[in-house]
Amino acid sequence: MVKVQSTRAMILELLKKNQSLSVNGISNFLNITEMAIRKHLIKLESEKLITSRTVRQPMGRPVIYYSLTTAGENVFPKSYDLLTMEFLRDMEDTIGMEAIDQLFEKREERLRQKYRRRIFIEDPIAERVKALVKVQSDNGYMSEFHEEDKDQLSFAQYNCPIAAIADKYDKPCDCELNLFKSVLGTEKVMRVECIAKGGTACKYVVEK
């Protein structure tokens, strides 16, 4: 059965990806009337999932832009919590950073074996990247595929389920890049933006 997203979920996802949008911007993305969009926004704002700000324009009426609150951000999948961070800090204090690195390397190896069941090295590179994007989306990363030109592919991940961990430790991001290179069968994978480093998404470029 195909899962159909609600308008509410699509609005939240758009704000997650675009940081802030006006009613008109949301309407153009979803091809839904502005009146219908406003009804959803009023409800979401009353639930404190979104907030609004008014931006004056050089000409015409001011425009209201909507963005996610912290509560709205927390709607998206997170696979960490305070207890996880405390465990990692305790490991670092008692047995050192090498143990932390080994932990993430073990996770990388486990994911590599899992991903190789869905990403086939004999497929063209574009199909491999699309398969990776599908796997990442299924895991809550809100991934999107883009074909830049005849020489490059790219994809973006708009949610990081382990953002708090990646903000503290570099190893998860290093392991993710190594994982992608391995399952795609190419060293020509480059991270050009990272959520943990202040980016709006984790973006990767793959040379064909």
Buried (B, 14 or more C-beta within 10 A) or exposed (E): EEEEEEBBEBBBBBBBBBEBBBBEBBBEBBEBEBEEBBEBBEEBBEEEBBBEEEEEEEEEEEBBBBBBBEEBBEBBEBEBEEEEBEEBEEBBEEEEEEEBBEBBBEBBBEBBEEBEEEBEEEEEBEEBBBBBBBBBBEBBBBBBBBEEEEEBBBBBBBBBBBBBBBBBBEBBBBBBBBBBBBBBEBEEBBBEBBBBEEBEBBBBBBEB
